Amino acid sequence: MGYPKDLLSSRSIIKHGLYALIAPEGLVNNVIPGFENCTMSILGSPQLGATFVDYIVTMHEGGKNSQGYCGQADVECFVYVLGGKVKAKADDQEFVLEESGYLYCPPGVTMYLENMEAGDSRLFLYKQKHKPLEGRKPWVVSGHSNDIEYRDYDDMHNVHIKDLLPMDIDFDMNFHILSFDPAASHPFIETHYQQHGAYLLSGEGMYNLDNEWIPVKKGDYIFMGPYVHQAAYAVGREPLTYVYSKDCNRDPEL
């Protein structure tokens, strides 16, 4: 990198257990066993206060995880392709995922990833402990978000949402894409039990986190802890769009 040409500063904000904004320019590479020829950074994690782990992954030419990822009896995982093209496997099922492609592997199913590009492919990767429900079991899901139609969010014509996984009680989490047209916003400041890990796909905006308005933009990562105030509005010339996880369909444990 060489010596800095200006004062050292960062847009990132870390409030352990509450929320975090992690700007891409401050990310540090982490070594994750099993991933070959990949550059990876850990984003959300239990050390931050999340009950899940999020990564940003750059798979270079020949990049893969030949040993597999997750696969434990109580761990589920999800990958979303930000750019490039990868071959993804869920045990013996194989998929080709290009930009906007995704794959969910339920507990006990191992995820394999391999870059199919001569250059880089970029991924948003997630894992968490599954909360089982008697008589219910999630299944492998794959698709491309670009093939899913937006629907209006809370009956607002300028805010749009896509559900990437089935809205079925078998699943204890989901991934969504939320998109705000310029000048659009949430209908109110939310306060809820669920937590989120969000990666910004496009645009710029202001995000209310714990009643602090914070500027955000494409490439940022946001962790939102339980009960933290949260809302956004879009600014600029293009939609503010992000992909995010949400825990759902389970009663809190005592």
C-alpha positions as protocol buffer text, in pm:
chain_id: "A"
residue {
  index: 1
  type: MET
  ca { x: 0 y: 0 z: 0 }
}
residue {
  index: 2
  type: GLY
  ca { x: 285 y: 239 z: 74 }
}
residue {
  index: 3
  type: TYR
  ca { x: 275 y: 536 z: 307 }
}
residue {
  index: 4
  type: PRO
  ca { x: -53 y: 729 z: 344 }
}
residue {
  index: 5
  type: LYS
  ca { x: -86 y: 1059 z: 160 }
}
residue {
  index: 6
  type: ASP
  ca { x: -328 y: 1213 z: 409 }
}
residue {
  index: 7
  type: LEU
  ca { x: -432 y: 1194 z: 772 }
}
residue {
  index: 8
  type: LEU
  ca { x: -544 y: 848 z: 882 }
}
residue {
  index: 9
  type: SER
  ca { x: -923 y: 847 z: 918 }
}
residue {
  index: 10
  type: SER
  ca { x: -1216 y: 608 z: 878 }
}
residue {
  index: 11
  type: ARG
  ca { x: -1591 y: 624 z: 814 }
}
residue {
  index: 12
  type: SER
  ca { x: -1635 y: 297 z: 1001 }
}
residue {
  index: 13
  type: ILE
  ca { x: -1829 y: 302 z: 1330 }
}
residue {
  index: 14
  type: ILE
  ca { x: -1827 y: 10 z: 1572 }
}
residue {
  index: 15
  type: LYS
  ca { x: -2071 y: -11 z: 1862 }
}
residue {
  index: 16
  type: HIS
  ca { x: -2025 y: -364 z: 1995 }
}
residue {
  index: 17
  type: GLY
  ca { x: -2355 y: -545 z: 2043 }
}
residue {
  index: 18
  type: LEU
  ca { x: -2554 y: -254 z: 1899 }
}
residue {
  index: 19
  type: TYR
  ca { x: -2456 y: -172 z: 1541 }
}
residue {
  index: 20
  type: ALA
  ca { x: -2164 y: -127 z: 1308 }
}
residue {
  index: 21
  type: LEU
  ca { x: -2086 y: 45 z: 981 }
}
residue {
  index: 22
  type: ILE
  ca { x: -1780 y: -111 z: 818 }
}
residue {
  index: 23
  type: ALA
  ca { x: -1644 y: 80 z: 519 }
}
residue {
  index: 24
  type: PRO
  ca { x: -1457 y: -126 z: 255 }
}
residue {
  index: 25
  type: GLU
  ca { x: -1140 y: 81 z: 266 }
}
residue {
  index: 26
  type: GLY
  ca { x: -1063 y: -37 z: 621 }
}
residue {
  index: 27
  type: LEU
  ca { x: -1108 y: -411 z: 570 }
}
residue {
  index: 28
  type: VAL
  ca { x: -828 y: -645 z: 670 }
}
residue {
  index: 29
  type: ASN
  ca { x: -776 y: -984 z: 505 }
}
residue {
  index: 30
  type: ASN
  ca { x: -834 y: -1298 z: 711 }
}
residue {
  index: 31
  type: VAL
  ca { x: -711 y: -1652 z: 649 }
}
residue {
  index: 32
  type: ILE
  ca { x: -1005 y: -1896 z: 649 }
}
residue {
  index: 33
  type: PRO
  ca { x: -890 y: -2260 z: 634 }
}
residue {
  index: 34
  type: GLY
  ca { x: -1017 y: -2448 z: 331 }
}
residue {
  index: 35
  type: PHE
  ca { x: -1043 y: -2148 z: 97 }
}
residue {
  index: 36
  type: GLU
  ca { x: -771 y: -2150 z: -168 }
}
residue {
  index: 37
  type: ASN
  ca { x: -660 y: -1850 z: -375 }
}
residue {
  index: 38
  type: CYS
  ca { x: -924 y: -1631 z: -210 }
}
residue {
  index: 39
  type: THR
  ca { x: -908 y: -1296 z: -32 }
}
residue {
  index: 40
  type: MET
  ca { x: -1154 y: -1288 z: 258 }
}
residue {
  index: 41
  type: SER
  ca { x: -1258 y: -1040 z: 526 }
}
residue {
  index: 42
  type: ILE
  ca { x: -1479 y: -1122 z: 824 }
}
residue {
  index: 43
  type: LEU
  ca { x: -1758 y: -866 z: 867 }
}
residue {
  index: 44
  type: GLY
  ca { x: -2028 y: -950 z: 1121 }
}
residue {
  index: 45
  type: SER
  ca { x: -1941 y: -1207 z: 1389 }
}
residue {
  index: 46
  type: PRO
  ca { x: -2019 y: -1301 z: 1751 }
}
residue {
  index: 47
  type: GLN
  ca { x: -1724 y: -1085 z: 1857 }
}
residue {
  index: 48
  type: LEU
  ca { x: -1918 y: -788 z: 1717 }
}
residue {
  index: 49
  type: GLY
  ca { x: -2242 y: -900 z: 1882 }
}
residue {
  index: 50
  type: ALA
  ca { x: -2404 y: -1091 z: 1595 }
}
residue {
  index: 51
  type: THR
  ca { x: -2531 y: -1449 z: 1621 }
}
residue {
  index: 52
  type: PHE
  ca { x: -2403 y: -1512 z: 1268 }
}
residue {
  index: 53
  type: VAL
  ca { x: -2087 y: -1461 z: 1062 }
}
residue {
  index: 54
  type: ASP
  ca { x: -2071 y: -1258 z: 739 }
}
residue {
  index: 55
  type: TYR
  ca { x: -1774 y: -1247 z: 500 }
}
residue {
  index: 56
  type: ILE
  ca { x: -1681 y: -1061 z: 186 }
}
residue {
  index: 57
  type: VAL
  ca { x: -1493 y: -1297 z: -46 }
}
residue {
  index: 58
  type: THR
  ca { x: -1287 y: -1232 z: -358 }
}
residue {
  index: 59
  type: MET
  ca { x: -1219 y: -1556 z: -542 }
}
residue {
  index: 60
  type: HIS
  ca { x: -920 y: -1508 z: -770 }
}
residue {
  index: 61
  type: GLU
  ca { x: -854 y: -1718 z: -1080 }
}
residue {
  index: 62
  type: GLY
  ca { x: -862 y: -2081 z: -969 }
}
residue {
  index: 63
  type: GLY
  ca { x: -1012 y: -1988 z: -632 }
}
residue {
  index: 64
  type: LYS
  ca { x: -1216 y: -2258 z: -457 }
}
residue {
  index: 65
  type: ASN
  ca { x: -1295 y: -2431 z: -130 }
}
residue {
  index: 66
  type: SER
  ca { x: -1233 y: -2793 z: -218 }
}
residue {
  index: 67
  type: GLN
  ca { x: -1279 y: -2905 z: 144 }
}
residue {
  index: 68
  type: GLY
  ca { x: -1628 y: -2755 z: 154 }
}
residue {
  index: 69
  type: TYR
  ca { x: -1787 y: -2495 z: 380 }
}
residue {
  index: 70
  type: CYS
  ca { x: -2018 y: -2557 z: 678 }
}
residue {
  index: 71
  type: GLY
  ca { x: -2188 y: -2899 z: 657 }
}
residue {
  index: 72
  type: GLN
  ca { x: -2218 y: -2939 z: 1033 }
}
residue {
  index: 73
  type: ALA
  ca { x: -2544 y: -3085 z: 1160 }
}
residue {
  index: 74
  type: ASP
  ca { x: -2647 y: -2754 z: 1325 }
}
residue {
  index: 75
  type: VAL
  ca { x: -2506 y: -2489 z: 1086 }
}
residue {
  index: 76
  type: GLU
  ca { x: -2672 y: -2335 z: 778 }
}
residue {
  index: 77
  type: CYS
  ca { x: -2506 y: -2112 z: 519 }
}
residue {
  index: 78
  type: PHE
  ca { x: -2585 y: -1880 z: 229 }
}
residue {
  index: 79
  type: VAL
  ca { x: -2384 y: -1723 z: -52 }
}
residue {
  index: 80
  type: TYR
  ca { x: -2475 y: -1432 z: -280 }
}
residue {
  index: 81
  type: VAL
  ca { x: -2269 y: -1354 z: -592 }
}
residue {
  index: 82
  type: LEU
  ca { x: -2183 y: -984 z: -615 }
}
residue {
  index: 83
  type: GLY
  ca { x: -1992 y: -1019 z: -940 }
}
residue {
  index: 84
  type: GLY
  ca { x: -1836 y: -1282 z: -1163 }
}
residue {
  index: 85
  type: LYS
  ca { x: -1935 y: -1644 z: -1204 }
}
residue {
  index: 86
  type: VAL
  ca { x: -1896 y: -1943 z: -974 }
}
residue {
  index: 87
  type: LYS
  ca { x: -1980 y: -2311 z: -970 }
}
residue {
  index: 88
  type: ALA
  ca { x: -2160 y: -2390 z: -647 }
}
residue {
  index: 89
  type: LYS
  ca { x: -2246 y: -2731 z: -506 }
}
residue {
  index: 90
  type: ALA
  ca { x: -2475 y: -2837 z: -223 }
}
residue {
  index: 91
  type: ASP
  ca { x: -2335 y: -3184 z: -157 }
}
residue {
  index: 92
  type: ASP
  ca { x: -2422 y: -3356 z: -491 }
}
residue {
  index: 93
  type: GLN
  ca { x: -2639 y: -3076 z: -640 }
}
residue {
  index: 94
  type: GLU
  ca { x: -2453 y: -2839 z: -874 }
}
residue {
  index: 95
  type: PHE
  ca { x: -2540 y: -2481 z: -977 }
}
residue {
  index: 96
  type: VAL
  ca { x: -2381 y: -2210 z: -1192 }
}
residue {
  index: 97
  type: LEU
  ca { x: -2423 y: -1872 z: -1025 }
}
residue {
  index: 98
  type: GLU
  ca { x: -2353 y: -1543 z: -1196 }
}
residue {
  index: 99
  type: GLU
  ca { x: -2406 y: -1192 z: -1056 }
}
residue {
  index: 100
  type: SER
  ca { x: -2718 y: -1192 z: -832 }
}
residue {
  index: 101
  type: GLY
  ca { x: -2703 y: -1572 z: -799 }
}
residue {
  index: 102
  type: TYR
  ca { x: -2738 y: -1733 z: -458 }
}
residue {
  index: 103
  type: LEU
  ca { x: -2736 y: -2068 z: -280 }
}
residue {
  index: 104
  type: TYR
  ca { x: -2871 y: -2168 z: 60 }
}
residue {
  index: 105
  type: CYS
  ca { x: -2749 y: -2488 z: 227 }
}
residue {
  index: 106
  type: PRO
  ca { x: -2948 y: -2620 z: 524 }
}
residue {
  index: 107
  type: PRO
  ca { x: -2784 y: -2787 z: 825 }
}
residue {
  index: 108
  type: GLY
  ca { x: -2585 y: -3096 z: 736 }
}
residue {
  index: 109
  type: VAL
  ca { x: -2534 y: -2992 z: 371 }
}
residue {
  index: 110
  type: THR
  ca { x: -2184 y: -2889 z: 265 }
}
residue {
  index: 111
  type: MET
  ca { x: -2133 y: -2592 z: 30 }
}
residue {
  index: 112
  type: TYR
  ca { x: -1858 y: -2605 z: -234 }
}
residue {
  index: 113
  type: LEU
  ca { x: -1757 y: -2299 z: -436 }
}
residue {
  index: 114
  type: GLU
  ca { x: -1525 y: -2262 z: -736 }
}
residue {
  index: 115
  type: ASN
  ca { x: -1449 y: -1953 z: -944 }
}
residue {
  index: 116
  type: MET
  ca { x: -1527 y: -1998 z: -1314 }
}
residue {
  index: 117
  type: GLU
  ca { x: -1382 y: -1662 z: -1426 }
}
residue {
  index: 118
  type: ALA
  ca { x: -1038 y: -1587 z: -1564 }
}
residue {
  index: 119
  type: GLY
  ca { x: -1047 y: -1286 z: -1329 }
}
residue {
  index: 120
  type: ASP
  ca { x: -1208 y: -1234 z: -990 }
}
residue {
  index: 121
  type: SER
  ca { x: -1552 y: -1327 z: -861 }
}
residue {
  index: 122
  type: ARG
  ca { x: -1690 y: -1154 z: -549 }
}
residue {
  index: 123
  type: LEU
  ca { x: -1922 y: -1312 z: -294 }
}
residue {
  index: 124
  type: PHE
  ca { x: -2117 y: -1221 z: 20 }
}
residue {
  index: 125
  type: LEU
  ca { x: -2105 y: -1528 z: 245 }
}
residue {
  index: 126
  type: TYR
  ca { x: -2302 y: -1607 z: 563 }
}
residue {
  index: 127
  type: LYS
  ca { x: -2338 y: -1880 z: 825 }
}
residue {
  index: 128
  type: GLN
  ca { x: -2527 y: -1925 z: 1150 }
}
residue {
  index: 129
  type: LYS
  ca { x: -2645 y: -2190 z: 1393 }
}
residue {
  index: 130
  type: HIS
  ca { x: -2983 y: -2329 z: 1287 }
}
residue {
  index: 131
  type: LYS
  ca { x: -3272 y: -2316 z: 1534 }
}
residue {
  index: 132
  type: PRO
  ca { x: -3461 y: -2640 z: 1471 }
}
residue {
  index: 133
  type: LEU
  ca { x: -3836 y: -2675 z: 1490 }
}
residue {
  index: 134
  type: GLU
  ca { x: -3987 y: -3016 z: 1559 }
}
residue {
  index: 135
  type: GLY
  ca { x: -4128 y: -3175 z: 1247 }
}
residue {
  index: 136
  type: ARG
  ca { x: -3981 y: -2909 z: 1017 }
}
residue {
  index: 137
  type: LYS
  ca { x: -3667 y: -2905 z: 803 }
}
residue {
  index: 138
  type: PRO
  ca { x: -3537 y: -2648 z: 547 }
}
residue {
  index: 139
  type: TRP
  ca { x: -3410 y: -2752 z: 206 }
}
residue {
  index: 140
  type: VAL
  ca { x: -3151 y: -2642 z: -54 }
}
residue {
  index: 141
  type: VAL
  ca { x: -3256 y: -2326 z: -239 }
}
residue {
  index: 142
  type: SER
  ca { x: -3080 y: -2159 z: -533 }
}
residue {
  index: 143
  type: GLY
  ca { x: -3170 y: -1889 z: -782 }
}
residue {
  index: 144
  type: HIS
  ca { x: -3086 y: -1543 z: -915 }
}
residue {
  index: 145
  type: SER
  ca { x: -3237 y: -1233 z: -757 }
}
residue {
  index: 146
  type: ASN
  ca { x: -3250 y: -1066 z: -1100 }
}
residue {
  index: 147
  type: ASP
  ca { x: -3515 y: -1324 z: -1195 }
}
residue {
  index: 148
  type: ILE
  ca { x: -3739 y: -1228 z: -900 }
}
residue {
  index: 149
  type: GLU
  ca { x: -3989 y: -945 z: -936 }
}
residue {
  index: 150
  type: TYR
  ca { x: -3985 y: -668 z: -678 }
}
residue {
  index: 151
  type: ARG
  ca { x: -4300 y: -610 z: -473 }
}
residue {
  index: 152
  type: ASP
  ca { x: -4390 y: -289 z: -293 }
}
residue {
  index: 153
  type: TYR
  ca { x: -4261 y: -268 z: 63 }
}
residue {
  index: 154
  type: ASP
  ca { x: -4534 y: -181 z: 316 }
}
residue {
  index: 155
  type: ASP
  ca { x: -4756 y: -61 z: 28 }
}
residue {
  index: 156
  type: MET
  ca { x: -4507 y: 212 z: -71 }
}
residue {
  index: 157
  type: HIS
  ca { x: -4463 y: 255 z: -446 }
}
residue {
  index: 158
  type: ASN
  ca { x: -4103 y: 381 z: -418 }
}
residue {
  index: 159
  type: VAL
  ca { x: -3961 y: 114 z: -182 }
}
residue {
  index: 160
  type: HIS
  ca { x: -3927 y: -242 z: -313 }
}
residue {
  index: 161
  type: ILE
  ca { x: -3836 y: -582 z: -169 }
}
residue {
  index: 162
  type: LYS
  ca { x: -3747 y: -932 z: -288 }
}
residue {
  index: 163
  type: ASP
  ca { x: -3750 y: -1251 z: -80 }
}
residue {
  index: 164
  type: LEU
  ca { x: -3468 y: -1485 z: -178 }
}
residue {
  index: 165
  type: LEU
  ca { x: -3577 y: -1781 z: 37 }
}
residue {
  index: 166
  type: PRO
  ca { x: -3923 y: -1931 z: 93 }
}
residue {
  index: 167
  type: MET
  ca { x: -4140 y: -1756 z: 350 }
}
residue {
  index: 168
  type: ASP
  ca { x: -4193 y: -2091 z: 515 }
}
residue {
  index: 169
  type: ILE
  ca { x: -4180 y: -2177 z: 886 }
}
residue {
  index: 170
  type: ASP
  ca { x: -3926 y: -2452 z: 807 }
}
residue {
  index: 171
  type: PHE
  ca { x: -3671 y: -2168 z: 766 }
}
residue {
  index: 172
  type: ASP
  ca { x: -3544 y: -1979 z: 1071 }
}
residue {
  index: 173
  type: MET
  ca { x: -3385 y: -1704 z: 858 }
}
residue {
  index: 174
  type: ASN
  ca { x: -3424 y: -1535 z: 521 }
}
residue {
  index: 175
  type: PHE
  ca { x: -3231 y: -1312 z: 285 }
}
residue {
  index: 176
  type: HIS
  ca { x: -3400 y: -1014 z: 122 }
}
residue {
  index: 177
  type: ILE
  ca { x: -3307 y: -734 z: -116 }
}
residue {
  index: 178
  type: LEU
  ca { x: -3450 y: -395 z: -21 }
}
residue {
  index: 179
  type: SER
  ca { x: -3433 y: -104 z: -265 }
}
residue {
  index: 180
  type: PHE
  ca { x: -3521 y: 264 z: -213 }
}
residue {
  index: 181
  type: ASP
  ca { x: -3580 y: 494 z: -507 }
}
residue {
  index: 182
  type: PRO
  ca { x: -3401 y: 831 z: -468 }
}
residue {
  index: 183
  type: ALA
  ca { x: -3567 y: 1026 z: -182 }
}
residue {
  index: 184
  type: ALA
  ca { x: -3760 y: 718 z: -60 }
}
residue {
  index: 185
  type: SER
  ca { x: -3741 y: 603 z: 301 }
}
residue {
  index: 186
  type: HIS
  ca { x: -3869 y: 352 z: 555 }
}
residue {
  index: 187
  type: PRO
  ca { x: -4225 y: 435 z: 668 }
}
residue {
  index: 188
  type: PHE
  ca { x: -4105 y: 465 z: 1031 }
}
residue {
  index: 189
  type: ILE
  ca { x: -3799 y: 405 z: 1250 }
}
residue {
  index: 190
  type: GLU
  ca { x: -3805 y: 36 z: 1332 }
}
residue {
  index: 191
  type: THR
  ca { x: -3731 y: -118 z: 1673 }
}
residue {
  index: 192
  type: HIS
  ca { x: -3746 y: -498 z: 1676 }
}
residue {
  index: 193
  type: TYR
  ca { x: -3607 y: -822 z: 1810 }
}
residue {
  index: 194
  type: GLN
  ca { x: -3448 y: -936 z: 1484 }
}
residue {
  index: 195
  type: GLN
  ca { x: -3093 y: -853 z: 1380 }
}
residue {
  index: 196
  type: HIS
  ca { x: -2950 y: -793 z: 1034 }
}
residue {
  index: 197
  type: GLY
  ca { x: -2627 y: -809 z: 841 }
}
residue {
  index: 198
  type: ALA
  ca { x: -2656 y: -592 z: 527 }
}
residue {
  index: 199
  type: TYR
  ca { x: -2424 y: -537 z: 230 }
}
residue {
  index: 200
  type: LEU
  ca { x: -2497 y: -227 z: 17 }
}
residue {
  index: 201
  type: LEU
  ca { x: -2521 y: -313 z: -352 }
}
residue {
  index: 202
  type: SER
  ca { x: -2580 y: 35 z: -494 }
}
residue {
  index: 203
  type: GLY
  ca { x: -2654 y: 397 z: -417 }
}
residue {
  index: 204
  type: GLU
  ca { x: -2607 y: 632 z: -125 }
}
residue {
  index: 205
  type: GLY
  ca { x: -2822 y: 718 z: 172 }
}
residue {
  index: 206
  type: MET
  ca { x: -2857 y: 809 z: 534 }
}
residue {
  index: 207
  type: TYR
  ca { x: -2911 y: 529 z: 784 }
}
residue {
  index: 208
  type: ASN
  ca { x: -3053 y: 575 z: 1132 }
}
residue {
  index: 209
  type: LEU
  ca { x: -2871 y: 341 z: 1369 }
}
residue {
  index: 210
  type: ASP
  ca { x: -2953 y: 377 z: 1739 }
}
residue {
  index: 211
  type: ASN
  ca { x: -3100 y: 722 z: 1658 }
}
residue {
  index: 212
  type: GLU
  ca { x: -2780 y: 843 z: 1492 }
}
residue {
  index: 213
  type: TRP
  ca { x: -2807 y: 939 z: 1122 }
}
residue {
  index: 214
  type: ILE
  ca { x: -2503 y: 798 z: 939 }
}
residue {
  index: 215
  type: PRO
  ca { x: -2410 y: 839 z: 570 }
}
residue {
  index: 216
  type: VAL
  ca { x: -2375 y: 507 z: 383 }
}
residue {
  index: 217
  type: LYS
  ca { x: -2295 y: 404 z: 28 }
}
residue {
  index: 218
  type: LYS
  ca { x: -2229 y: 113 z: -207 }
}
residue {
  index: 219
  type: GLY
  ca { x: -1975 y: -133 z: -67 }
}
residue {
  index: 220
  type: ASP
  ca { x: -2051 y: -59 z: 299 }
}
residue {
  index: 221
  type: TYR
  ca { x: -2153 y: -330 z: 545 }
}
residue {
  index: 222
  type: ILE
  ca { x: -2401 y: -267 z: 828 }
}
residue {
  index: 223
  type: PHE
  ca { x: -2467 y: -481 z: 1133 }
}
residue {
  index: 224
  type: MET
  ca { x: -2791 y: -402 z: 1316 }
}
residue {
  index: 225
  type: GLY
  ca { x: -2836 y: -564 z: 1657 }
}
residue {
  index: 226
  type: PRO
  ca { x: -3165 y: -653 z: 1827 }
}
residue {
  index: 227
  type: TYR
  ca { x: -3384 y: -358 z: 1930 }
}
residue {
  index: 228
  type: VAL
  ca { x: -3152 y: -99 z: 1776 }
}
residue {
  index: 229
  type: HIS
  ca { x: -3344 y: 184 z: 1606 }
}
residue {
  index: 230
  type: GLN
  ca { x: -3307 y: 151 z: 1229 }
}
residue {
  index: 231
  type: ALA
  ca { x: -3436 y: 328 z: 919 }
}
residue {
  index: 232
  type: ALA
  ca { x: -3297 y: 462 z: 593 }
}
residue {
  index: 233
  type: TYR
  ca { x: -3363 y: 709 z: 318 }
}
residue {
  index: 234
  type: ALA
  ca { x: -3196 y: 724 z: -23 }
}
residue {
  index: 235
  type: VAL
  ca { x: -3007 y: 1020 z: -163 }
}
residue {
  index: 236
  type: GLY
  ca { x: -2823 y: 1067 z: -491 }
}
residue {
  index: 237
  type: ARG
  ca { x: -2915 y: 962 z: -844 }
}
residue {
  index: 238
  type: GLU
  ca { x: -2963 y: 584 z: -815 }
}
residue {
  index: 239
  type: PRO
  ca { x: -3155 y: 351 z: -583 }
}
residue {
  index: 240
  type: LEU
  ca { x: -3013 y: 264 z: -244 }
}
residue {
  index: 241
  type: THR
  ca { x: -3019 y: -116 z: -253 }
}
residue {
  index: 242
  type: TYR
  ca { x: -2886 y: -378 z: -15 }
}
residue {
  index: 243
  type: VAL
  ca { x: -2899 y: -753 z: 46 }
}
residue {
  index: 244
  type: TYR
  ca { x: -2953 y: -851 z: 408 }
}
residue {
  index: 245
  type: SER
  ca { x: -3022 y: -1140 z: 643 }
}
residue {
  index: 246
  type: LYS
  ca { x: -3305 y: -1159 z: 893 }
}
residue {
  index: 247
  type: ASP
  ca { x: -3380 y: -1416 z: 1163 }
}
residue {
  index: 248
  type: CYS
  ca { x: -3747 y: -1517 z: 1162 }
}
residue {
  index: 249
  type: ASN
  ca { x: -4013 y: -1779 z: 1238 }
}
residue {
  index: 250
  type: ARG
  ca { x: -3890 y: -1869 z: 1587 }
}
residue {
  index: 251
  type: ASP
  ca { x: -3997 y: -1784 z: 1943 }
}
residue {
  index: 252
  type: PRO
  ca { x: -3721 y: -1628 z: 2160 }
}
residue {
  index: 253
  type: GLU
  ca { x: -3562 y: -1875 z: 2398 }
}
residue {
  index: 254
  type: LEU
  ca { x: -3571 y: -1819 z: 2774 }
}
